[in-house]
Amino acid sequence: MKYEIANLKIKDADIIITPDTVYIVTLEIYRGKKAILEGYKTVKDVLSKSKIYRCPDKVVLS
């Protein structure tokens, strides 16, 4: 059910960035800091490789 809800929300997203966290199992809540850092690094990497254009209603990466 959570997967379907997430897919509905993603459909309307302007930008989707997916960090590599396949090595973190759902029940490994003690690895939260590692997951957050991985997400931060991924966003930083994507933004450094992209030009960002701001449109009135959304952000466009190229």
N, C-alpha and C positions, 0 to 999 in steps of 0.2 A: 504494500500500500504506500509506504514512504517513497518507494522508487517512482511510482506513478505520479505522486504529488510533485516530486522534484522535477520530473520531466515536463509537467505542465508549466512550472515556474521557469524552467530553462527556455522554453519555447519563446517567451517574451523578452528574454535577456538580450542586451545589445552586445555584451562581451561575455564569453565563457572561457575561463582559465582553469585548467584541471592539473593540480600538482600531482607528482608521482608519489602516491602514498600506498601503493599496493602491498608494501611490506608491513603495514600496520593493520592488524586484525581489529575488527569492530570492538571486541571486548578488552583491548589493550588501552584502557583509558589513561594509564600512567604514561603513555607516550604522546600525550596531548601537546606538550611543548614542541616535540619533534615534528609533529604534523603541522603545527602553526608555523614553525620556522621553514618547513618545506614549502608551504603555501606562500610565505613572504618571499622566499628566494625565487619561486616560479613567477610571481607577479613582477618582481623587480627585473628578472630576465626578459620577460615579455615586453615590458614597458621600455626597456633599454634598446630593444631591437625594433621598436615600432615608432612610427610617427603618429601622434594623436591629433585628430581634428575634432574640434567641438562644433557640433551642429546644434541648432536650437532645441531639438528634442532628443538627441542621443550623442554618444561618443563613437567615433569611427576610427579604427586602427587600420593602418596600411603598411 
